[in-house]
Amino acid sequence: MSKEFLHELLDIDGRLSLTLITMVKKPGQLTHEFNQGKRVKYTPPLRLYLAISILFFIIFSSIYQVYAPERPLTDSMISYYSKAMFLLFPIFALIVQLFFRQSFYIGNLVFSMHLHSIVYIILMFIAPLEALEQEHQIFLLLQLPLTLYLVWYIFKAFKTVYQDSWLKTIVKASVIYMVYMSILGLVFDVLMKNFF
């Protein structure tokens, strides 16, 4: 049963590997091709987001339980966090819509799913390094290239999808990031107060 569910969720037929390779190597290309109608060869955005987000929260909760056992994450907490993020990525798309008025919301929604997916993937590598940084400083240094890659990725993805100049892209993406992170912080602050 679980194997069938995983197969259905990931759509393991070759499209997933192509989707992941394209997403990692070519920021914004998945969304760009989706907007161009080239969708058949890739895993659908929502399915991709769900699969990666589920994997992320499983890994994150496991790491948290090992390195912060005094404040364990319960299944209900993980459920709340994942549901909160599921509700927040459409809000990110709405914020993007406000800054790129000529774009279409469905395209922004797809972009949001793709961008959140790559952030989850990178955080899956950063999280264990962050947990181990107290053991040795090398784990802190190893986070740097991943963080720089993420920053570059976000700007490059915005540039690819919305075709603005680099200056406008950097300014708009930075403001969108700050607004979204403020909303994210408020939501997670409420969740934290409810659980702790």
C-alpha positions, 0 to 999 in steps of 0.5 A: 500500500505504501509503495503504491502511494509513494509511486503515485505521489512521486510519479516514478516513471522517469519524469521525476529525475528529469524534473529534479535535474532541471530544477537544480541546474536551471533555476526558473526553467521549470516554471518558464516551460510550464508557462510555455505549455511544455508540461508533459515531460515534468512531474506536476508542480503540486505533486512535486511540492507535496512529495518534497515537502513531506520528505523535508518535514520527515527529515527535519523532525528526525534531526530535531528529535536527535539534537533537541530532545528537550523540545521534541516535535510531535506529529501534530506539530509537524502536521501544523507546520506542513499545513501552514506552509501549504497555505503560505505558498499561495500567499507567496504567489500573491505577493509576487503578483503584486510586484509583477503585474503583467504575470498570471496568478497560476504561473506565480503559483507554479513558480511558488511551488517550484521555489519552495520545493528547491528551498526544501531540498537545500534545507534538507542538506543544511539542516544536519550541518546546522545541527552538527555545527556545535561539534566542529566549525567545519559544519558551519563552513559547509553551510556557506556554499549551500546558502550562497547557491540558494541566494543565487538560485532565487535571483536567477529563478526570478530573472528566468521567469519574469525576464526583468533586468538584473537590477529590477529582479534583485530589488523586487525579489529582495522586497518579496523575500522580506515581506514573505519572511515577515509573514512566515515569522508571524505565522510560526511565532503563533504556532510556537506560542501554541505549542510551547 
